[in-house]
Amino acid sequence: MERDRRRVVVTGMGAITPLGQSPNAFWENLVAGRSGIGRMTLCDPTDYPCQISGEVQDFDPVQYMSEREARRMARFSQLAVAAGLTAVEAANLDISKEDSFRVGVVLGNGNGGFPTLEENCRILASRGGMRMTPFFFPMILPNMAAANVSRFTGARGHNSTATTACAASNQAMGEALGVIRRGDADVMLAGGAEAGISQLGLAGFAVMRALSTRNDEPEKASRPFDAGRDGFVPSEGSVILVLESLEHALGRDADILVELAGFGCTSDAAHAVQPEESGAAAAQAMKLALADAGVELDQVDYINAHGTSTPLNDALETVAVKRLFGDRAYQIPISSTKSMIGHALGASGSLEAAACVKTITEGMIHPTINYQDPDPACDLDYVPNQARKQDVDVVLSNAFGFGGQNACLVFRKFNG
């Protein structure tokens, strides 16, 4: 494989999460093993078996935009704009001094403005369609997070949205990697945004029996790889990374955090919502990402798992890791960010990407909390309950979505 293509590095991050509204706050809480899950407040969950969620607390969009703009944006777009603006600031990037057509945006999103959709359907049913907001479509469409980040940052280059369910953010970052590599952009703002907590979304997952019902212990409900796991906890948030070609970053003397080195993508071509039981396609996505990065199996220091806390996903992700790594799977630390924040659906890969970057730069692996009862089907090293200090050069990050969509990324320590 050619290794002389453009290298891509991360020079800034913005994070709006249930565990803090900056990358540092997010990371400090992850390492401390704190849960961001509590009683659901963004909608009334009284009639549903799951009444807990991971919510961004005290988020004020007017810190990032005018009240008028905020009213015309769904929450997922507001979160994305906040993450995008803070990422650009963290990267010390002045897009007004760049060729703005060489700066693009690719974000992952699963549902768009789901709460806004529900609200306006209620208006349609109770008061008639002509009482709906005229901003209905610009608020609900999944592409509007990327569109609004473009508007607020001035990035006028390649712009796209990945909607591959829970794999969407990894897909977006992987596609942004390709845009820079092929020379169509120098800088990409990439990541994801999701804010779908609503009765409509809650009901949809509840009737599938996909959600945890540990309402009395919200902070203990998300328990990836534990024998007592009973479903995922819905969540929200946005993380956006500033990706640059190495040449561009060096040319402006940017602070380089890590290198985004590889991307792999496959499809199970099997069940609509359940992961395929052999783990072959998930393993292949990991293999492709590592090959794309030029990384051997024995060079992987840590895996950030998809780790949703559902019975099927965690067991079959374990199968896929063992299928690819063989006996070495038992030597690789693996942890699930979702144990502390829940499942942010299309945005989850972006929040986990921030954790991956920090894992490398800080030399620390955050734990999988709530791991109390080992499951014989999940017998790897999940870094239970306590953070682990360890030098990490190579991280593999997994994301597996409904429809059998698999997207994996490789982050690597930047060594010049």
C-alpha positions in Angstrom: 0.0 0.0 0.0 1.2 3.5 -0.8 2.4 5.3 2.3 3.4 8.6 0.7 -0.2 10.1 0.7 -1.0 13.1 2.7 -1.0 12.6 6.5 -3.9 13.9 8.5 -3.6 15.3 12.0 -5.9 16.5 14.8 -5.2 20.1 15.8 -8.3 21.0 17.9 -11.4 19.6 19.6 -14.7 21.0 20.7 -16.9 18.9 23.1 -20.4 19.4 24.4 -21.2 16.3 26.4 -23.1 14.9 29.4 -19.8 15.0 31.3 -18.8 18.5 30.5 -18.7 21.2 27.8 -15.0 21.1 27.0 -12.6 18.3 26.1 -10.8 18.7 29.4 -13.9 18.6 31.5 -15.1 15.6 29.6 -11.8 13.7 30.0 -11.4 14.5 33.7 -14.8 13.0 34.4 -14.2 10.0 32.3 -10.9 9.2 34.0 -12.6 9.7 37.4 -15.2 7.2 36.4 -18.1 9.6 36.9 -21.5 8.9 35.3 -23.3 11.6 33.3 -26.6 9.6 33.4 -29.6 10.7 35.4 -33.4 11.1 35.4 -34.6 12.2 31.9 -35.6 15.8 31.8 -35.8 16.7 28.1 -39.1 14.9 27.8 -41.6 13.3 30.2 -40.7 9.6 30.5 -43.4 8.6 33.0 -45.2 6.2 30.7 -42.1 4.4 29.5 -40.0 1.6 30.9 -36.8 3.7 30.5 -36.8 7.0 32.3 -33.1 7.9 32.4 -30.7 9.5 29.9 -27.3 11.2 29.4 -28.1 14.8 28.9 -26.0 17.9 28.4 -26.7 19.9 31.5 -27.1 23.6 31.5 -26.4 24.1 27.9 -27.1 27.7 26.8 -27.0 28.1 23.0 -27.0 31.9 23.4 -23.3 31.6 24.5 -22.6 30.7 20.9 -25.3 32.4 18.8 -28.1 35.0 19.0 -31.4 34.1 20.5 -33.0 34.4 17.1 -30.6 31.9 15.6 -31.1 29.5 18.5 -34.9 29.6 18.0 -34.5 28.6 14.4 -32.2 25.7 15.1 -33.0 22.2 16.6 -30.9 21.2 19.6 -28.6 18.9 17.7 -27.6 21.8 15.4 -27.1 24.0 18.5 -24.8 21.5 20.0 -22.8 21.1 16.8 -22.3 24.8 16.3 -21.1 25.1 19.9 -18.7 22.2 19.4 -17.6 23.5 16.0 -16.8 27.0 17.2 -14.9 25.9 20.2 -12.9 23.4 18.1 -11.9 26.1 15.7 -10.9 28.3 18.6 -8.9 25.5 20.2 -7.0 24.9 17.0 -6.2 28.6 16.8 -7.6 28.4 13.2 -8.7 31.7 11.6 -10.8 30.5 8.7 -11.2 34.1 7.4 -7.4 34.0 6.6 -7.7 30.7 4.9 -9.0 29.8 1.4 -12.5 29.0 2.9 -13.2 26.6 -0.1 -10.3 24.5 1.2 -12.0 24.1 4.6 -14.9 21.7 4.8 -17.4 20.0 7.2 -18.5 16.3 7.5 -20.7 15.4 10.5 -22.4 12.2 11.5 -26.0 12.3 12.7 -28.7 9.6 13.1 -32.0 11.4 13.6 -31.8 15.1 12.9 -34.2 17.2 14.8 -36.3 14.4 16.3 -37.8 16.4 19.2 -38.7 19.2 16.8 -40.4 16.7 14.5 -42.5 15.3 17.4 -43.4 18.8 18.5 -44.6 19.9 15.1 -46.5 16.6 14.6 -48.4 17.4 17.8 -49.2 20.9 16.4 -50.3 19.4 13.2 -52.7 17.1 15.0 -54.0 19.6 17.5 -54.0 23.0 15.8 -53.5 22.3 12.1 -50.5 22.3 9.8 -50.5 26.1 9.2 -49.5 26.6 12.8 -46.2 24.7 12.4 -43.0 26.6 12.4 -41.8 27.8 8.9 -38.4 26.6 10.0 -39.6 23.0 10.3 -37.5 21.6 7.5 -34.3 23.6 8.2 -34.6 22.4 11.8 -35.2 18.7 11.4 -33.1 17.7 8.4 -30.0 15.7 9.5 -27.7 17.7 7.2 -28.5 20.9 9.0 -25.9 20.4 11.8 -23.1 20.4 9.1 -24.8 23.3 7.3 -25.0 25.4 10.4 -21.4 24.6 11.4 -20.4 25.8 7.9 -22.5 29.0 8.3 -21.1 29.9 11.7 -17.4 29.1 11.0 -17.3 30.2 7.4 -16.0 26.8 6.1 -17.2 26.8 2.5 -15.5 23.7 1.2 -16.6 20.0 0.9 -19.7 19.6 3.1 -21.5 16.3 3.8 -23.5 14.4 6.4 -23.2 10.7 7.3 -26.4 9.1 8.5 -25.2 5.5 9.1 -27.0 5.2 12.5 -24.6 4.6 15.4 -21.6 4.4 13.0 -22.3 7.9 11.6 -19.6 9.9 13.4 -16.8 7.4 12.6 -18.0 7.3 9.1 -17.9 11.1 8.9 -14.4 11.4 10.3 -13.3 8.6 8.0 -14.7 10.4 5.0 -13.2 13.7 6.1 -9.8 11.8 6.2 -10.3 10.8 2.6 -11.2 14.3 1.5 -7.9 15.7 2.8 -5.9 12.8 1.6 -7.1 13.2 -2.0 -6.3 16.9 -1.9 -9.8 18.3 -2.0 -9.4 20.2 1.3 -6.6 21.3 3.7 -8.8 21.4 6.8 -12.0 19.5 7.7 -14.3 20.0 10.7 -15.4 16.4 11.4 -17.4 14.6 14.1 -21.0 14.3 15.0 -24.0 15.7 16.8 -27.2 14.1 18.2 -30.0 15.4 20.4 -32.9 13.0 19.9 -34.2 12.6 23.4 -38.0 12.8 23.0 -41.1 10.6 23.6 -41.0 9.6 19.9 -37.5 8.3 20.2 -38.0 6.9 23.6 -41.0 5.0 22.5 -39.3 3.7 19.4 -36.5 2.1 21.3 -38.7 1.0 24.2 -40.9 -1.1 22.1 -37.8 -2.8 20.7 -36.8 -3.5 24.3 -33.4 -2.0 23.6 -33.2 0.3 26.6 -32.1 -0.2 30.2 -34.8 -0.2 32.8 -32.6 0.5 35.8 -34.4 3.7 36.6 -33.7 3.5 40.3 -29.9 3.6 39.7 -29.3 5.8 36.7 -25.5 6.0 37.2 -25.3 2.2 37.3 -27.6 1.5 34.3 -25.1 1.5 31.5 -22.9 -1.5 32.2 -21.1 -2.7 29.0 -19.8 -6.2 29.0 -21.2 -6.9 32.5 -23.4 -10.0 32.9 -26.2 -7.8 34.2 -26.5 -5.4 31.3 -30.0 -4.9 30.1 -29.9 -2.4 27.4 -28.5 1.0 26.4 -29.2 4.4 27.9 -30.1 7.2 25.4 -27.8 10.1 25.3 -26.9 13.2 23.4 -23.9 15.5 22.6 -21.5 16.7 20.0 -17.8 16.6 19.4 -16.0 18.1 16.4 -12.4 17.6 15.6 -10.3 19.9 13.5 -8.5 17.7 11.0 -5.7 19.1 8.8 -3.2 17.8 6.4 0.2 17.6 8.1 1.7 20.1 5.7 -1.0 22.7 6.4 -0.7 22.2 10.2 3.0 22.6 10.1 2.7 25.6 7.8 0.7 27.5 10.3 2.7 26.1 13.3 -0.4 24.4 14.8 -0.3 22.4 17.9 -0.7 18.8 16.7 -2.5 16.5 19.1 -2.5 13.1 17.3 -2.6 11.7 13.9 -5.8 10.2 12.4 -4.2 7.4 10.5 -6.8 4.9 9.3 -10.4 4.2 8.5 -12.3 1.0 7.7 -15.9 0.5 6.7 -18.0 -2.7 6.1 -21.6 -3.9 6.2 -22.9 -7.1 7.9 -25.4 -7.5 5.0 -27.5 -9.5 7.5 -30.1 -8.4 10.1 -31.8 -5.0 10.2 -30.8 -4.2 13.8 -28.9 -7.1 15.3 -25.1 -7.6 14.8 -24.2 -10.6 12.7 -23.3 -13.4 15.0 -19.9 -14.4 13.4 -18.5 -10.9 13.8 -16.8 -11.3 10.4 -17.8 -7.9 9.0 -17.0 -6.0 12.2 -13.6 -7.7 12.3 -13.0 -6.8 8.7 -13.8 -3.1 9.4 -11.2 -3.2 12.1 -8.7 -5.0 9.9 -9.2 -2.4 7.1 -8.7 0.5 9.4 -5.5 -0.9 10.7 -4.3 -1.7 7.2 -5.2 1.8 6.1 -3.1 3.1 8.9 -0.2 0.8 8.2 -0.5 -0.7 11.7 0.1 -4.3 12.6 -2.1 -6.2 15.0 0.6 -6.3 17.6 0.9 -2.5 17.6 -2.6 -1.8 18.9 -2.3 -0.5 22.4 -6.0 0.1 23.2 -9.5 -0.4 21.8 -12.3 2.1 22.5 -15.2 -0.3 22.1 -18.7 0.4 20.7 -19.8 -1.2 24.0 -23.4 -0.2 24.1 -24.5 -2.3 27.2 -26.9 -4.4 25.2 -26.7 -8.2 25.5 -26.1 -8.9 21.9 -23.7 -6.0 20.9 -21.2 -6.5 23.7 -20.9 -10.3 23.2 -20.6 -10.0 19.5 -18.1 -7.2 19.6 -16.0 -9.4 21.8 -16.4 -12.2 19.2 -15.2 -9.8 16.5 -12.2 -8.6 18.4 -11.1 -12.2 19.1 -11.8 -13.1 15.5 -9.3 -10.5 14.3 -6.7 -10.5 17.1 -6.8 -14.1 18.2 -5.0 -14.8 21.5 -3.6 -11.3 21.6 -7.2 -10.0 22.1 -6.7 -10.9 25.8 -3.7 -8.6 26.1 -5.4 -5.4 24.7 -7.1 -3.0 27.1 -10.7 -2.3 26.0 -13.1 0.2 27.5 -16.5 1.7 26.8 -17.0 5.4 27.0 -20.8 4.6 26.9 -20.6 3.2 30.4 -20.4 6.8 31.7 -22.4 8.8 29.1 -24.8 6.3 27.6 -25.4 5.9 23.9 -25.4 9.2 21.9 -26.4 7.3 18.7 -25.0 9.0 15.6 -22.8 11.3 17.8 -21.3 8.5 19.9 -18.3 7.9 17.7 -17.3 11.6 17.9 -17.5 11.6 21.7 -15.4 8.5 21.8 -12.9 10.1 19.4 -12.3 12.8 21.9 -11.6 10.1 24.5 -9.2 8.4 22.1 -7.3 11.6 21.5 -7.0 12.2 25.2 -6.0 8.6 25.8 -2.9 9.1 23.6 -2.0 12.6 24.8 -2.5 12.0 28.5 -1.1 8.4 28.7 -4.2 7.2 30.5 -7.0 4.7 29.7 -10.4 5.5 31.1 -12.4 2.7 32.8 -15.5 0.8 31.9 -17.6 1.5 35.0 -20.3 -0.7 36.4 -18.4 -3.8 35.6 -19.3 -6.1 38.5 -20.3 -9.5 37.3 -18.2 -11.1 34.5 -20.0 -12.5 31.6 -18.4 -15.7 30.2 -19.2 -14.4 26.7 -17.3 -11.2 27.4 -13.9 -12.4 28.8 -11.5 -9.7 27.7 -9.7 -6.9 29.6 -12.4 -4.2 29.8 -10.4 -1.9 32.2 -13.0 -2.4 34.9 -14.0 0.5 37.2 -10.6 2.2 37.5 -8.6 4.3 35.1 -5.2 2.8 34.1 -2.1 4.8 33.5 -0.4 3.5 30.3 1.5 4.9 27.4 -0.6 4.5 24.3 0.6 5.0 20.8 -2.1 3.4 18.7 -5.9 3.4 19.4 -8.6 1.5 17.5 -12.1 3.0 17.9 -15.2 0.9 16.9 -18.7 2.0 15.9 -21.4 -0.4 14.8 -24.8 0.8 13.7 -28.3 -0.5 12.9 -28.3 -2.0 9.4 -25.0 -3.7 10.1 -23.0 -0.5 9.4 -19.5 -0.9 10.7 -17.0 2.0 10.8 -13.6 1.9 12.6 -10.9 4.5 13.1 -7.2 4.4 14.0 -5.6 7.2 16.0 -1.9 7.3 16.5 0.6 9.3 18.5 2.1 12.0 16.3 5.8 11.4 16.0 6.7 14.0 13.3 
